[in-house]
Amino acid sequence: MDFSIHPETQEAVEAVRDWGHEAMRPAGLEADRLGSPLPVDHPYFQRSLERGDGRTSWCPGESSPVRRGAAVHAMWLAEEGAYWDRGVMVANPGPGLPEASVLARGTEEQKEKYLGPFVDPDRPRWACFAMTEPSAGSDAAAIQTTAQKDGDAWVLNGAKCFIGGASRSDWLLVQATLDIRQGRNAQRSFFVEQGTPGLGNFKIEKKMGLKAYESTSFTLQSCRIPLENLLGGESQPKSQAGFKTAMQTFNAGRPIIGAMAVGMGRAALDESLHFAKETGLIKRERIRDRIECMSRKLRSARLICLRACWLVDQKRPNVMEASMAKALGAQVSQQAAGLGLEILGQVAGTGDHLIEKLYRDTKAMDIVEGTGQIQRVIMARQLVGLPR
Ligand SMILES: Cc1cc2nc3c(=O)[nH]c(=O)nc-3n(C[C@H](O)[C@H](O)[C@H](O)COP(=O)(O)OP(=O)(O)OC[C@H]3O[C@@H](n4cnc5c(N)ncnc54)[C@H](O)[C@@H]3O)c2cc1C
């Protein structure tokens, strides 16, 4: 395994660093202080688009847009972006979470229709993946949103919650079941375009952290969509249509989430180090001990994220490493923010310091895309040879 950073990746990381310092961190602090997501017309999004963000990695006419070393490259960028502000990173325009599912399972027509507008977007555009429901979070197999065929349409009914960017998305990839009694095997993903009658009741949730992006609940009430809006089409093999492949989207993303958490922990470390140096606290052994602890744990977690991404690039299984990267990254970033709060003491307690924001933001990293407990359940089952 190669531990070095490719020069092209290094260059891209440096560009994110400049942009993060200049625009991401200030936008994240602004949203946190206002307690609401960056509005759609915030100048940050237009500037982000102008610097080349918000694009799809899909290349029309190319069967596989995935380039060599793509996962490791993405990991380094994720860590650096989240160092500056993870909430803003997710708020960024682009096809986001559902892009991987569309690339892996979408028909050519679906890629053209839904990813096409993200090739060279005329304005900031968003898309989202809607799995979670009020009564189905960790147990994603328990979703109750139904899809029933009625003549030339699918009719969707249900409720979703905590969906990133739902009210501003051009389209939503909605997970629904064809038959609740059949559990996970009957799940499918559907494109629902914004403005479709029956899609509505958007309500932005109140969150403790990661406030720059909206997490939104909504309902689908007799929402009719064309038959061709079934991801992958009706002719796709059943083995590729259901729950398992939706979960693969999350598996690929887990080390990236772990890396983002490491980036946030690194921000807490730098903030603490800066404060300790400035105030002279660094002369104290027990302060240096905390700094060392933060650094050691963050570096270890980064190595596991790197390993998990390297396995993706090698097209080798990474279930264990992906869950370990997600669980450990989120855990050590929370520890780093907690230790930082202790070092800054009263200064952190005023509620208007980056370290306090990081403390709230890192907690959310243990929840998104599969909680820490769920990652540990997955690893334990893998260890004893049980199916996932
Ligand atoms: C900021 C944010 C953004 C999000 N974005 C999206 C999004 O874009 N799209 C989307 O679909 N979802 C999204 N979610 C939802 C997220 O995926 C769920 O919150 C997560 O899966 C946990 O589900 P839950 O909140 O319902 O908790 P629950 O599943 O109710 O779990 C509650 C607690 O019980 C624990 N637990 C549950 N089952 C077990 C078990 N078997 N063993 C041990 N412990 C267990 C959990 O770890 C947790 O601590 C987002 C959530 C947040 C906070």
The ligand as an ORCA input file, in Angstrom:
! r2SCAN-3c Opt
* xyz 0 1
  C     -27.147     15.694     10.123
  C     -27.863     14.504      9.567
  C     -27.984     14.334      8.191
  C     -28.659     13.243      7.658
  N     -28.811     13.127      6.284
  C     -29.556     12.107      5.778
  C     -29.816     12.031      4.364
  O     -29.386     12.886      3.587
  N     -30.573     10.989      3.899
  C     -31.081     10.031      4.728
  O     -31.767      9.127      4.242
  N     -30.856     10.089      6.072
  C     -30.125     11.103      6.617
  N     -29.915     11.189      7.980
  C     -30.505     10.192      8.855
  C     -29.474      9.244      9.454
  O     -29.049      8.317      8.489
  C     -30.153      8.563     10.658
  O     -30.306      9.571     11.654
  C     -29.320      7.434     11.210
  O     -29.371      6.342     10.325
  C     -29.838      6.975     12.583
  O     -31.210      6.772     12.575
  P     -32.138      7.399     13.729
  O     -31.737      8.822     13.913
  O     -33.554      7.113     13.372
  O     -31.741      6.625     15.046
  P     -32.274      5.185     15.526
  O     -32.131      4.190     14.429
  O     -33.637      5.349     16.111
  O     -31.222      4.843     16.660
  C     -31.250      5.474     17.942
  C     -30.044      4.970     18.726
  O     -30.090      3.551     18.867
  C     -28.926      2.936     18.356
  N     -29.254      1.662     17.689
  C     -30.237      1.443     16.787
  N     -30.233      0.157     16.388
  C     -29.216     -0.456     17.060
  C     -28.702     -1.793     17.067
  N     -29.210     -2.751     16.284
  N     -27.644     -2.041     17.888
  C     -27.087     -1.077     18.662
  N     -27.540      0.202     18.694
  C     -28.591      0.505     17.895
  C     -28.362      3.930     17.340
  O     -26.975      3.771     17.166
  C     -28.710      5.266     18.004
  O     -27.744      5.607     18.948
  C     -29.217     12.263      8.528
  C     -29.079     12.428      9.912
  C     -28.421     13.519     10.442
  C     -28.294     13.655     11.945
*
